[in-house]
């Protein structure tokens, strides 16, 4: 898992560095630090990698549920209640291949599914006036699963994954490159465990998805 996160984080950072080049060209080291202030609204755009842990239980045939890693774009919006405290909302959708490994039928392909996981975090910024401003947070997630489709291993003909609530922790770093522009790196750990139904309930399961979400973005402060 550490290797997966490290490799993906490096790729995301490289993409964000390229996106931030026009901003960085302003020589942010010579810019005065504005810092974070109450009432700030910050809009971010970037890339995230979603890395499910995999695990859970499956009735009748046994085995281990798994979902594939994926990379996608993300928008996020942050509102500062006070310089040290903010609310952050993320919006993204991801597609995952889903499987059951080592079941009584061997490895079973359940096709693919889309996930829409809006997540609201309360974040604490201990150094709001610093150019390099870290933060920690915690929040709630509600994931909507939709678009179940794709090739499946016989005798599977129908898969449904229930929408589910989750919760998580969050940590990251904002780097102010100008009074309006920031570069951000961020990581979230979610605990998300939806119920799964195969062939209209003939086989049921409980998937421990529990993903890491790592990302990098460019942010604009209004």
N, C-alpha and C positions, 0 to 999 in steps of 0.2 A: 504493500500500500504506500509506504514512504517513497519508493521509487516512482510509482505512478503519479503521485502528487507532485514530486519534484520535477519530473519531466514535463508534466502538463503546465505547471506554474512557470517554468522557464519559457515555454512556447507562448503562453499568454502574456508574459512580461515583454517578450520580444515584439509581439504584435502591438501592444500598447505603446512601447517606445517609438515605434514607427509612426503610430497615429499621433503621438504627442510632439513629434519633431518640430512642426511649425510653432507650437507654443514654446517649446524649450529654446527655440532660436532667439527668444527675447532675453536670453541670459538671465535666468531667474535668480542667480546668485546676487545680482545687483539690484533686484527688486526689493522694496520694503515689504515686510511681512504684515499682511492685513489681519490674518487670523480668523477664527470662527466667531460669529456673533449671533445673538438671539434674533430670530426672525429670518435668518438666511434660508434660502431655498436652493438646493443643489441638485442639478440633473446630471446623471452619468450615463455613458454608453460604452460598452466594452464587450469582452468575451468571458464566458465562464466554462469551466469543465465540471461536469457532474459525474461523480465516481461512487456508484452504489457499492455497499459492502457485500450484500448477498447473504442469504440465510433465511431461516424460518422453518415451517413445517408444511407437509402435504399429506392429505388423507389418502387412504387406499393404496397408493403406489409408493409413498415415501419419497425421499430425495430432498435436494436443496434448491430452493428458488434462487435465481440469479437474474440480474438485469445488466445490460452492457453500459460501459462508459460512453459519454457523449460530450461534444463541445457545441456551444450555441452562442448567439448574441444575447445581450441582456441590457435592459434599461433599469435604472433605479432612481428613486426620488428621496431626498433627505430634507427634513425640516428641523431646524434648530430651535428647540424650546428655550434654551439658554446656551451660552457658549460651551458648556460641558456636557450638555444632554441633547440628544436628537432622536427623531423617529425616522427609520429608513424602510422603504417599501421597494421590493424588487419585482420585476415583471419579465418573464422569459417562458419559453416552452421548449421541451426537449423530446427527442424520440429515442426509444430504447428497444433493443431486442431482448426478449424474455425467454428463459429456459428453466427447466428443472433438471438438475444434474444428479446422476447416480441413483435414479429411481429404479423400481422393479422392472420398468420398461427400458432402462438405459437412460441416455440423455434425451429429453423430450423438448422439442422446439414449440414454444407457445406463440410464435409470431412476434409482432411488435406492437408497441403502444406509445401514445403521446402523453406527456405529463405537463400540466400547467400548475406551477407551485408558488402562487403569491405568498410572500413571507414578510411579516412586519417585525422589525427589530427595534428595541430600545437600546441606544448606544451611549456609552460614557466616554468622553474625550478628556483625559486628564491634563493635557497640555494644549488647550485650544488656541493659544497665541503663538505656537511654534510652527516653523515651516514644515518640519517633519512631525506630524501629529497622529500618534497611534490612537486606537480606540478598542474597546471591548463591548460586547452586547449580548443580549438574549432575546428570544422572540418566539412567535407562534407562526405556524405554517398550515395552510390547507391546500392539499394537492388534488387537482381534478385530473382523472385519467380518462382519456378519450381516444377514439380512432383505432381500437384494437383490430388488427388485420394482419396480413402477411401469411407466408407459408408456415404450416404447422405439421408436426409429426402425427401420423395416424395412430390412434383413432380420435385425436383432438379435432373438434370442428367448431368450437365456440369457447372464447375466453372473455371473462369480464373481471375487471379490477375495480374495486370499490374506491370512491373518493375517501380521503382520510385526513384527519388532523395530525399534525406533528409539532414538535418543539425543537429548539436548537440553541446553540451558542455561536458567537460571531466575534472575529477579531480582524483588524486590518490597519492600514496606514494610509493617510492622505499626505501628499507632498504638494505644497503650494508653489506653483511655478510663476504665477502672477496673481494680482488681486482677484481676478475672476476665474482663473483656470487652475485645476488641480489634477494630479495623477494619483490613482488609487490602486492598491492591491488589497485583496480581501479573501478571507476564508470563513466558511460556515460549516458546522457539523449539525445535521438534522437527524432526529430520531423519528422515522416514518415507517409505519407497519400496516399496510392495507390488507384487507381480505381479498382473496382471489377465488373465482369460481370457474370451473372447466366443465364443458358439456352440460350447461344448465344445472350445475350443482352436483353432478355425479361424482366429481372430485373437487374438493375444496382445499384451500390453503391459506396460510398467513405469511406474507413476505416481509422479512426484515430488510428493507431497502437501506435505511440508515446512511444516506450519502454524505460524502464530503463535497462541498461546492467551493471551488477555488476560482478566482477571477482577477482580472485587471481591466481598468477603465480610465477614460478621460472624463473629467467632471467640469461643469460650468456652474458658477455661483451667480445667482440673480440678486 
